[in-house]
Amino acid sequence: MWYFSWILGLLLACSLGILHILRFEAQETFEKEHVPLDPVTRLFTKDVMMTRLREKVENSRRNGFPFSMIAVSLEQFNRQHQLLDYESDTVLRNVVDYLKEEIREGVDIAARMNQQVLLIVLPGASLKRAEATAAQFKNHIMTDIKAPRNLEVDVTVGVVTYSGDNANLPATQAVDDLIKQACGQIHAC
């Protein structure tokens, strides 16, 4: 008789454990699917990007795979032509629509870092490949995307690569250094 109660207890414990695991997995899925997005561009926000970059730095240190970042800025263009807010948002959305078509879905990460700066992370990309991709982005944006009043959109791009160096630096510091390097190239952020 005591066997039955013992087996029943074991089954109850297993089912509670499975329920706990399923609840935990559901919570993780919910958090991944409900990440805050920028309302204008529908890209990740700066906070989300900073978290993802820390993860990329830690993965790069652990696995030895590099990743590159491309910073795209429209600040000089907007300053030069003094666009109204809605005109500026339209240009930004057009640029983002193009970038969404070009980046690898599920692999590359794109975010709006501030009013007119976008950051794209290319996991596994070397500096040479990232520079070629950035040049392609810039060329296409300048030739094919038009702004209100038929202005040509001028963007500045910056490229940096992280190869797992500086393992003694905390991941947060490494991320800050990478962003400073990328933003320094475009004179923004």
KALIN-V138172 format. One record per residue. N is the residue number from 1. SS is DSSP state (A for helix, B for strand, O for the rest). Layout:
# KALIN-V138172
[[N & SS] [N & SS]]
This chain:
# KALIN-V138172
[[1 & O] [2 & A] [3 & A] [4 & A] [5 & A] [6 & A] [7 & A] [8 & A] [9 & A] [10 & A] [11 & A] [12 & A] [13 & A] [14 & A] [15 & A] [16 & A] [17 & A] [18 & A] [19 & A] [20 & A] [21 & A] [22 & A] [23 & A] [24 & A] [25 & A] [26 & A] [27 & A] [28 & A] [29 & A] [30 & A] [31 & A] [32 & A] [33 & A] [34 & O] [35 & O] [36 & O] [37 & B] [38 & O] [39 & O] [40 & O] [41 & O] [42 & O] [43 & O] [44 & B] [45 & O] [46 & A] [47 & A] [48 & A] [49 & A] [50 & A] [51 & A] [52 & A] [53 & A] [54 & A] [55 & A] [56 & A] [57 & A] [58 & A] [59 & A] [60 & A] [61 & A] [62 & A] [63 & A] [64 & O] [65 & O] [66 & O] [67 & B] [68 & B] [69 & B] [70 & B] [71 & B] [72 & B] [73 & B] [74 & O] [75 & A] [76 & A] [77 & A] [78 & A] [79 & A] [80 & A] [81 & A] [82 & O] [83 & O] [84 & O] [85 & A] [86 & A] [87 & A] [88 & A] [89 & A] [90 & A] [91 & A] [92 & A] [93 & A] [94 & A] [95 & A] [96 & A] [97 & A] [98 & A] [99 & A] [100 & A] [101 & A] [102 & A] [103 & O] [104 & O] [105 & O] [106 & O] [107 & O] [108 & O] [109 & B] [110 & B] [111 & B] [112 & B] [113 & O] [114 & O] [115 & O] [116 & O] [117 & B] [118 & B] [119 & B] [120 & B] [121 & B] [122 & B] [123 & B] [124 & O] [125 & O] [126 & O] [127 & A] [128 & A] [129 & A] [130 & A] [131 & A] [132 & A] [133 & A] [134 & A] [135 & A] [136 & A] [137 & A] [138 & A] [139 & A] [140 & A] [141 & A] [142 & A] [143 & A] [144 & A] [145 & O] [146 & B] [147 & B] [148 & A] [149 & A] [150 & A] [151 & B] [152 & B] [153 & O] [154 & O] [155 & O] [156 & B] [157 & B] [158 & B] [159 & B] [160 & B] [161 & B] [162 & B] [163 & O] [164 & O] [165 & O] [166 & O] [167 & O] [168 & O] [169 & O] [170 & O] [171 & A] [172 & A] [173 & A] [174 & A] [175 & A] [176 & A] [177 & A] [178 & A] [179 & A] [180 & A] [181 & A] [182 & A] [183 & A] [184 & A] [185 & A] [186 & A] [187 & O] [188 & O] [189 & O]]
